[in-house]
Amino acid sequence: MRKPLHSFRGAALGAVAAAAVVAVAVAGIGPAQARTPSAGAGAEAPAAVPQRTPAHLVPRELPPHPSSDWYAGDVTRGLPETPPFCVEKTLPSAGATHRTFWTEYDTGATQIVVRTGTVDAARKLAAAAEKKIRACAADWQGDYPQGTASWRDYGALTAEDGAHVYGVHTSYPDSEPGIHLFGVGRDGRTVTVVSWGEMGGYEQAPLADFKRTTTTAVVKLYHP
């Protein structure tokens, strides 16, 4: 049977299976976003971002990595080129901006921000993202029955109009396991999804630091 292949490039980190093993729910981990290049020579210029775009995270606001600095691409309009793991086909490209982060190793992260038309629309979008994350492990294991997947609800955070953190773990025979953390939060009509991932298990997840990262991401959504 085919083995799962999910790339770290883009937004959430993906579940990996054959080749190597991130975003709010459950899954595996793909080949590191570690080497994902920022906009460099020969790269297409990112789409212009409106001046009133809510602020995004910066590298120093991510969970510290023990052996590497964090690097970041530009804040770019739309969704990442690679669909975010666990929330594929959930977040709209209209009103969205994203930023991708990577380290020199297998750890990567992505933040997606979506500015909706109304508070009710934002509330529904955040709920849909959380629902998709909670179902991600079961969906992944349904696609790859030889693997195992699980998820954990790490609870709500006090940040603006609310935030929630989840963990997702996937493992496939003869591949490295993947651990992912996801934060979903809302401020008014703006929603953000933050994902972090690397090879490993729950014990490697920097939960306390990621909760601080998620809180910071939600607080930065406010734009007068």
Residue, then its C-alpha position, 0 to 999 in steps of 0.5 A: m500500500r502507499k505510505p503517507l507523505h506530508s511535507f513540512r513546507g507551507a503551513a502546518l507540518g505534515a504527517v510522514a510515513a515513508a520518507a520521514v514521517v504539524a497545526v491543531a490536531v493529530a498527525g505525523i511529521g514530514p521531512a523538515q521544514a527546516r531547510t525551507p528557504s525564505a524568499g531569496a534570490g530567484a524566488e517570486a516576490p510575495a504578494a503585497v500584504p495590506q497595511r492593515t493586516p493583523a500582526h504575525l508572530v516573529p521568530r523570537e516568539l516561537p518555542p525556543h529550539p535547543s540547537s538552532d535559531w528560528y528563521a521566518g519567511d515574509v508575511t504573505r497573502g493567501l494560504p501556504e502553497t502546501p495545504p496545512f496539515c490537519v486543516e486542509k480545505t478548512l481555511p479560506s484563501a480569501g482574507a488569509t495571510h501566512r508566515t512560515f518558520w523553520t530551524e536548521y533541524d527538523t522543527g518547523a512552524t506556520q501561522i495562518v491568519v484569516r480576517t473574515g467579514t463578521v464576528d459570527a463568520a470568524r466564530k464558525l471558522a475557528a470552530a471548524a478548524e478545531k473540529k477538523i483537528r480533533a478528527c485529524a488523528a482518526d482520519w489519518q489512521g483511516d488512510y494509513p491503517q498500518g500506522t498509529a495516531s492519537w491526539r490530546d486536548y491541552g485546553a483553552l487559553t485566556a486570550e482575547d476572544g479565546a484560544h485552544v491548544y491541541g497535540v497530535h502524534t503519528s507513527y508509521p512502521d519504519s518511519e520516524p514518529g511525528i509530534h505536532l502542536f496546534g493553537v486556534g484563536r480568535d479576536g473579533r472577526t479574525v482567526t489564527v491557526v498556529s502549528w508547530g511540529e518535529m520528529g518525536g513524541y509527546e514528551q518532546a513537545p514544548l507545551a508551556d512555550f507553545k501555549r505562550t506562543t499561541t497567546t501572543a499570536v492571538v493578542k497580536l491579531y488586534h488591529p485598530 
